[in-house]
């Protein structure tokens, strides 16, 4: 007998839950959307153009490394490829 009582109580409860969910869904859909005013923000616009008075400077000198190391290798030859980058 307890099985039939639990079934009879579940049917009205499920129906009530279904009605509440449907009512909330319809209430949420029927509201008119609030009108959103678009905020216009001022901006600064600058056109970029090539300057007409560009100067070219040239200097004479020599380039050399800041530090030099004398290295000795066990095998003679030239390094053709470096498989690592600086800092690895």
C-alpha positions in Angstrom: 0.0 0.0 0.0 2.8 2.4 0.6 4.0 2.1 -3.0 0.6 3.3 -4.3 0.6 6.2 -1.9 4.0 7.4 -3.0 3.0 7.2 -6.6 -0.2 9.2 -6.0 1.8 11.9 -4.2 4.5 12.2 -6.9 2.1 12.8 -9.8 0.5 16.1 -8.4 3.9 17.3 -7.1 5.5 16.7 -10.6 2.6 18.5 -12.2 2.9 21.4 -9.8 6.6 21.7 -10.5 6.0 21.7 -14.2 3.4 24.4 -13.9 5.7 26.6 -11.8 8.6 26.2 -14.3 6.3 27.0 -17.3 4.9 30.1 -15.5 8.4 31.4 -14.7 9.6 30.7 -18.3 6.6 32.6 -19.8 7.0 35.5 -17.3 10.6 35.9 -18.2 9.9 35.9 -21.9 7.0 38.3 -21.9 8.8 41.3 -20.4 9.6 44.1 -22.7 13.3 44.7 -23.1 14.6 47.9 -21.5 15.9 50.4 -24.0 19.6 50.8 -23.7 21.0 54.3 -24.5 24.3 54.2 -26.3 27.0 56.3 -24.6 29.0 58.3 -27.1 32.5 58.8 -25.9 34.7 61.6 -27.4 37.9 60.5 -29.1 41.0 62.2 -30.4 42.0 61.5 -34.0 45.4 62.2 -35.4 46.5 61.5 -39.0 50.0 60.2 -39.3 52.0 61.4 -42.2 55.6 61.1 -43.3 57.7 64.1 -42.1 59.2 66.1 -44.9 62.3 67.2 -43.1 63.9 63.8 -42.3 67.6 63.8 -41.8 70.0 61.1 -42.5 73.0 60.9 -40.2 76.1 58.9 -40.9 79.0 58.2 -38.6 82.4 56.5 -39.1 83.8 54.0 -36.7 84.6 50.4 -36.0 82.4 47.7 -34.4 83.8 45.1 -32.0 82.5 42.9 -29.3 82.2 44.1 -25.8 83.9 40.9 -24.4 86.2 38.5 -26.3 86.9 34.9 -25.3 89.7 32.7 -26.6 88.3 29.3 -27.0 90.1 26.1 -27.8 88.4 23.1 -29.4 89.4 19.5 -29.7 88.3 19.2 -33.3 89.4 21.5 -36.1 86.9 23.0 -38.5 84.2 25.7 -38.9 80.9 25.9 -37.1 78.2 25.6 -39.8 75.1 25.5 -37.6 74.2 26.5 -34.1 71.3 24.3 -32.8 70.5 26.5 -29.7 69.6 30.1 -29.3 71.3 32.6 -27.0 69.9 32.1 -23.4 68.8 28.5 -23.9 
